[in-house]
Amino acid sequence: MTLVLDNAIEKHRGPSMAAVVLAGSVGTIMEWYDFLVYATMAALVFNKLFFPGASPLAGTLASLATYAVGFVARPLGGALFGHYGDRLGRKSTLAATLAITGIATFVIGLLPTYASIGVLAPVLLVLLRFGQGIGLGGEWGGAALMVIEHAPVDRRGLYGSLVQVGFPIGIVLSTSAVSLVAMLPEPTLLAWAWRLPFLGSIVLFAFGTIVRWKVAESPVFLDMKTRMALSANPLADTARTARGGFLKAVGLKITEVSWVYMLTVFVVVYATTRLKLPKAMILDIILVAALCEVVTIPFFGWLSDRIGRRPLFLAGALFTVAFAFPLFTMLDTKDPAVIALAIVVGMNLGHGMMFALEAAYFPELFEDKVRCTGASLGFQVAAAIGGGLMPLLATWLVGVTGGTSGVSLMLVALAAVTFTAALCARETRPDRVDGIME
């Protein structure tokens, strides 16, 4: 696989890596901004705007259920745009996914609430959230492949991690936007200010569209097209020949995606409703944790080019086992410094250490002709399970049991899945191109 990638990159050498990384990451930033603005608003205000009259727990669960719909849609987006990414090219799919998510997010900002149109309001909200999920489900695979298929062999971990930096930057932008409007009096927030972060996403959408149209197609895809080596049916070929890679990708991702959405969605709900902590304080802490990931994610990507992908996944899974119970013990202190330490450490070691590697590692698990489909599906199926269902399940568990032990046990069980997947997966770090043996 490494030789094929090397030859293709040299044959179709195109734009600078800086231009490719910008094109890959800018859309990812926008997609995550859109997705996370919704997630935060679902935790803070959507229960009152779209599900009034329900009990606090029921309203919160209903709000988070609409949030989970986006994750249900993500595997569908991964399958659809993964197929076209392997058939028509990585670049063509990226424009479509950007438009789908960008338009859906903007329209959410224009949506009437339950007070205006009744039950139609949450129905429309669910449909738009579904559109967000389709767009994001197709976005990641194309962006990751566009970057790593242009990258030098011994820097795929580093350059791939720069695509992943779109996630913490998206958190920074979305949390900053929500924090600003959350500072307003609650009546103002509920009346109109909640719309501003959604409407503001149009700026990122316009910039991302311009940047992406200027980047060249993946050299690996162009090489396959020249050799007439494209798959006639990437989804069927993935099911027939790449089931192992798909299952490993799901297992590898399940812990980090559950962990990060526990820290960015469930913790907001838990801290503000059960611990009665200020919304602004929790959002500020999440902002700091994400800013740290802007640095640590590239570091872990660089490190994976030196020591391999598997060791870091194994270490990340072990960390989440060790930290699953201390996390909530630290949160329950209600001490801002202790809470900040818990979230920053949890985000960077429980999420960033593994998330950083996925843009390189997951595509490397698949052969060229099904790489977009296989990597996208593995990533998005795990995201649907870990990101969409786990915050909802955790909220229900705390509501029923009154404690967080069940949530911690759930995190430990997921870590066992990831640890097992990492043991079963092969090491894919390419050989160094300079001939130095390691």
KANORGI-V584400 format. One record per helix or strand of 3 or more residues. SS is the DSSP state (2 for helix, 1 for strand). FROM is the first residue (numbers start at 1). TO is the last residue. If there is no record, write none. Layout:
ss = {SS,SS}
from = {FROM,FROM}
to = {TO,TO}
//
This chain:
ss = {2,2,2,2,2,2,2,2,2,2,2,2,2,2,2,2,2,2,2,2}
from = {2,17,46,56,90,114,120,153,186,193,201,219,234,243,279,310,336,358,368,405}
to = {11,44,50,87,108,117,148,182,191,199,213,226,241,274,307,331,355,364,401,424}
//
